[in-house]
Structures are given as C-alpha cells and as structure tokens.
C-alpha cells in the first residue's frame, strides 16, 4: 500500500489531468458548433464553390476529413441552433 502523502499527491495529479481533459473536451464541443455554423454559411452563400469545391460536403471532406454524413449532421445542427438562439448561446 502507498503512503498517505503519496496517495494524496497521486489523487491531486489525477484531478489536475481530469480537469485538463474536461476543459479540452468543452473547447472541442464549442469548436464543433463554430465549424457547424461556418459550414452552414459556406452552404447558404455558395462559398465552397467560390473556393473551387463542388459542394460543402466536398470542401469538408477535403479540408476537414469529414464524411458527408458528418457534414450534413453539422449543417443540420447549425440550422436548428439558428432557430433556437438561446440554445446556441449555451453551446458557444
């Protein structure tokens, strides 16, 4: 069995690492919302075509390595968030 001080130090380090992981995860979720909204903007204004891509799905596949279903889901999420601004504020 480990000495009490060592157990406390280990627990403290585990909590620190856990906090970092959770923080990164929250940022990642916020980034996903931002990307979703920007992909919707690309779609609505035809900006992917202006960049030389056939579609937003083609853009997301090439630039972000997203599948067409993931791109479609993100655009759908962004559309729903636009309709529910209070939810978008929480998501961001």
PETA-V581552 format. One record per helix or strand of 3 or more residues. SS is the DSSP state (@ for helix, = for strand). FROM is the first residue (numbers start at 0). TO is the last residue. If there is no record, write none. Layout:
((SS & FROM & TO) (SS & FROM & TO))
This chain:
((@ & 3 & 44) (@ & 46 & 49) (@ & 55 & 63) (@ & 67 & 82) (@ & 84 & 90))
